[in-house]
């Protein structure tokens, strides 16, 4: 064997360890990539009608089954919309892209802790943004929610529905659409968590106190105080659930 070949073979095991084997994309995925490229380039503008299955199949030289699979895939993440007279290019939204992912994440038990950690990162910052951007009408709405919660707790109930409404509305008041959409990851976990801690002694009362502290910071348009009050509120809930989650703010 020539010397250079022997040298090549001698390093092949190391090179092999560096790379993964090439996996060919499925045919419908290649179709999706090209259609997405056409949308990005403006060849298929938002609101325009996609060519028919037959036309696409002829253009890509694939079966109509492949085209249907590609279209279904793009519909599931919000790029396309089927109507009675055909398929149209849809304006993609954050919600449309995130929701399919969430349905998978929500089935993973480990994700629950990760989402609680995410809340500790996101919600204090959302509270800080809300403190700068909140309107008098929005403050009045939050005050009404808290008053209803406090009334429920005083009568021996948990007030969990008002607790969840407070957090959801506060996120919306941050006026950050991406943050609002990402928060949907936490929403079901939030409701589960509120229900879980609702029967712990004095927790509904503690929640009312924590919410009032957040509200006062919002009312005074103090971002730093709002951020700290939200963190303190969430951290005591996480602690009472027996979770060990630490996030520095």
Secondary structure, 3 states (H helix, E strand, C coil): CCHHHHHHHHHHHHHHHHCCCCCCCCHHHHHHHHHHHHHHHCCCCCCCECCCHHHHHHHHCCCHHHHHHHHHHHHHCCCEEEECCEEEECCCCHHHHHHHHHHHHCCCHHHHHHHHHHHHHHHHHHHHHHHHHCCHHHHHHHHHHHHHHHHHHHCCCCCHHHHHHHHHHHHHHCCCHHHHHHHHHHHHHHHHHHHHHCCCCCHHHHHHHHHHHHHHHHHCCCHHHHHHHHHHHHHHHHHHCCCCCCCCC
